[in-house]
Amino acid sequence: MENTAYKVLVPHDFTSVADTAINHAAKIASIFDGGIYLLHIVGKDKEVGDAREKLTKIAEEAAKTYNLKVEPIIRIGNIFEDIGDVATEIDARLIVMGTHGVKGIQKLVGSYALKVITHSKVPFIVVQNKKVRDHGYKNIVVPIDSGPESKQKLTLTTNMAKHFGAKLHIITPKEKDEFVRKKLNQQLAFAKKYLEEKGVEYDVQTAPGVKSFPKEVIKYAVEIDADLIAVVRHEETSILSDLFASNAVQDILANDAEIPVLVMNPSDVFLAGSILFR
């Protein structure tokens, strides 16, 4: 494969939602004058030939449609390890992955999606069937809680906002505990100062506190017609940790509004920011 400075990896399982992932990846790659790398993973040697033929055809069609470099990659292995491994090998800046709601890519469901994401040092954008808008990601919802990951998340989302000319819509939980509320206010003060210094437009909303915070994040994103929701997968229990509990993964990643979700691992967020936008 030729070297392309900005590489977006798209796992492809020969479904329409994977084609939607290409659509989103093309918008991102075009902004950075980069290319797309399609990955299909098979379990046996005998499946390679047929898969390569199918993926090559898809790559050729995508290259013509979006006027971008699109390269096919076939890997024998499993989706849980090889998606992240291939992203590292080709120095991908971002992975755009389609999910089929309750099915997911190659029957990727519930907590299995997190297993794929956890293995990767590269951020994911998880999409459903809704194609990217012509303007890209102009309205990005950013949940902020009292955990340290909230500060880390700003590194990536702020850079993305600057490249897309986007507005960040910060939403915080309605917190009754005085100690947690104080920490939350500190995080929010940091976020405001950081965004003002970076010259990024933003607004702040407090969730009503009627439903779970993840559900209220989705509701708010729908209300403002958001293009993207940005979350960090938490390592430890915190206000936002239930965003990725087994019973809430479908709510956030497979939300009914089909809003794409930017997912980052906490230990790699600062690295991801430099990888994605260097």
N, C-alpha and C positions, 0 to 999 in steps of 0.2 A: 504494500500500500504506500502511496505517496504521503509525504508528511503534510498535514494541514494544521496550522497553528491552533485554531480553535476547533475542538472536536466535541460533538454531541453524540452520545451513544444512545441508540434506540433498540431495546430488546424487542424482537418481532416474532409473533407466534402465528402469522398468516391469518390474522383476523382484522376486521374493519377498525377496531379500536386501536390496534397497533399502527394502522395507517393514519389515524388521528394523531397519534404520538409523533409520527413523521411530520405532520402538518405543523405541530407546535415546535418541534425541533428545527424545522426549516426557518421559522420566523426568528428564532434565537440565533441560529447559525448565520443567517443573512446579515444580521446587525453587526456581527463580529467578523464578517468575511471568512467564515469557517466552513466546515463540512460535517456531514452526517455519516455515522457508522452504524449499520444495521447488524444486529446480533441475533442469530437463532441457535438455540442449544438443542442438541439431539442426545439420545441416550446410547445409541449403538452406531458402530462404523457403517453398517449397511444403510443407515438413514441419511448419510452425508450427501450422497450424490443427488438425490431427489430434492433435499432441502436446499442445497447450493443452487440448483437450477431455479427453484422458485424464488429464492431470496435475491439472486442476481437479476431476475426479471423485475422484481419490485424495486430494486435499487436503480436500475436503468430508467424505469418509468418515473421514479421520484426525482431523479437528476434532471430529467427533461421538464417535469412539471414545475419544479422550484428553481431551476437553473443553478444548482449547487452540486458540489462533489458529494456523491453518495457511494459508500463502499460496503459490500457485504462481508460478514464474518460468520463462519460456521464453527461451533465449538462442541466437542463431545464432553458431556459432563452433566451438571445440574444447575438449575436457575439460582439456587440459594447461594452458591459460592462463585459461580463463573461470571455472573453479571458484574459484580464488583471487581473481580480479578481482571476481566477484560478491560474494564474502564481504567484500571491502574496501568495495565500493560500498554494501552494506546495513548495514555495521558489525556483521557477525556476530561473536560471541564464540567460536564453535566450529563446526567442520565435522564432521558424522558421516557417514561414507562406508561403504557396503557393499562387500565384495569377495567374489567367487565362487571363492575359492581360486585355481585356475590360470587362470581366465578374468578375474575382476575386473570392476569396473564398466565397462560398455560395452567389453568386451574389454581391460580394464586389467590387464596382466600384468607380473610381475617388476619390472624397474627403471622401467617406465613409471609405476608407482604413486608412486615417488619423484619423478618429474618433476612430477606433480600437486602433491605435498606441498611440494616445493622452491619452487614458484611462490607459495605462500601464506604470508602473515604471520600466519595464524590457525592454531591447533593443530587437529589431526585426531584423531578417534577412529575407527579402522577396525574394522568389525565383520563377522562372517560370518552364519550362520543362527541362532545362539543368541540368543534374546531376553534383554533385561536382566532381572535378578532383581528381585523386589519391593523388596529392600533397596538396590538400586542398586549402587554400587561400594564395597563394604565392605573388601575386601582387595586392595591395590594393590602389585604387585611393582615395585620400583625398582632396576634394575641401576646400580651405582656403580663407576666406573673412575677412573683417575688423571687424566683429562682435565678441563678447566675446565667443560665442559658439565654435568658431574655436579652442580656447585654451582647452576648456572642451573636445572637441572631441578627442584631442590627447591622453588624459588619456586612453581611451578605445582602440583606434586603435593601439597605441603603444604596449599595453599589448597583443593585439591579434597578432600583427606582431611578437613579441618575441616568442609567443607560436607556431606559424606556421612557424617561420623562414622566415617571409615575408619581402618584400621591399615595402615601402610606396612611392607612386607617388603623390606628392603634385601638385595641379593645382590651379592657382589663376586667377581671372578675369583681363582683360586688363582695367585698371581704368584710366580715363583721369582727373578726379577731383583731384586736388593737395592735398586737405585735406584728402580725403578718401584714396588716394594712400599712403600718409604718414602713416596712421593707418594700412593699409594693409602691408606695409613694416615692421612695428613694429611687427605685428602678424607673419609674415614670419620669421623674425629674432628670435623671441621667439621659433617658431617651429623648426628651424634648431638647435638652442642651445639645446633644450629639447631632440630632437632625437639623437643628438650626445652624450649627457650625458647618454642616455639610451642604446646606442650602437645599434641603429636600422638603417639599410640602407635606404636611401631615395634619391629621386631626385626631382627637381622642374621644373615646366613648366608653362609658362604664356599663357593663352588662347588667340587666335588670335583676338578676339573681333569682329568677323564678324557676328556670330549668338548670340543668347541668351546664357548666361553662362551655364544653365543646358544642353542645346544641345551640347555645346562644351565640357562639362565634359563627356558626353556619348561618343562623337566622340573620345576623347582622350583615354577613357577606352577601346574602341574597337581597337584603333591603337596599344596599348601596350598589348592587349589580357589579360585584367585584370580579376581577379577572383572575385573581390568584389569592390563595391563603397560604401564609408562610408559618410553618411550625418546626419546632425542634423536638426530636425524639428524646424524651427524658430518661436519664439513667436511674434516677432516684425518685421517690415519691414527692410530688409537689402539686400545686394547684392544677397545672396543665398535664400531669402525668396520665390522667384518664383519657386524654385525647388518643392515647395509643394503648389503652387497656383492650383486652380481647373483645369486649362487648361494645367498644366505641370506635374501632378501626374503620368499620364500614360507614359509620356516621360521618367521619371526617374525610376519608379518602374516597368513599363512594357516595358522597352527598347527592341528594336528589337533584340539586341545581346543576350538577356536573361541573362545579368550579374546580379548576386544577389546584393541586396542593404542592407547594414546595416543601420538601422534607429534608432536614439536616440532622446529622448525628452531632451531639453536643461536643464531643472531644475533638471534632474535626471542623467546627464551624469557622474558626479563624483561618485555618488552612484552606477551607473551601472558598472563603472569600478571596484569598489571594490566587487560588487555582482558577476560579471562575472568571476573574476579571483582570488577570495579569497581562 
